[in-house]
Amino acid sequence: MSHHYIDQPRDGDGRWVGNSTLAFVPKLNKVDSTALEGRGYNDKRSELRVRYKGGKKVDYLYEGVQSETNQSFIEAESQGRFVNKHIKGDHPFLKSTGFGRLRFYRNGRSS
């Protein structure tokens, strides 16, 4: 399993808070998709990281994604449609600030 460190805050229960401590998130792997640039998965934390294609380098880190769901995502005919149908709206997420910065905010808002 490969990870890299980013500015990623959590409280004592592992919930995301503030913006001052280090933790690791899944490394992005390129995907063959018209909608997605990359994805990564952390099986120990059940977190799926997705980067959508577009101008900004904005990543989403979806929480509570089970390994079976991740495997179905990998095997999906359309990974973009799979995310829209089975991930978005069903899992809390963190959103990066974009422009290459890897600081995440809960549900897209700074805490």
Phi, psi and omega in degrees: 000133181246137180222161167222156186275142173219170177287105191217097186277144175216153174270186183297339179266006179086006177277151183282130179210166171045208178197055184224351183248164181259140170212173182244149179234163182298141174290143179283137172245137179296147178232155176269091186209147176279340184256330186247142176269323183197168178208158175207156182221137175248104184290332179290328181253357182054048181242132179248123178258130181228135172243124179273151177289146180154184184292311180279152174266074182259126179250151174241138177242104182272131183262153175073025179271113182290155183300327179294321178294319177299317180296319177296322177299313180299320185274354184297144176298320176233107181292326177297314178294323180299314179300314181298323185273323190244348184246301179302135178083340180257346184226136173297152183220162171242144182238133178285166181279349179086183180054036177082356178276135182248049172254126185257152177232140181298129178047034174081002182241140176295139179273000000 
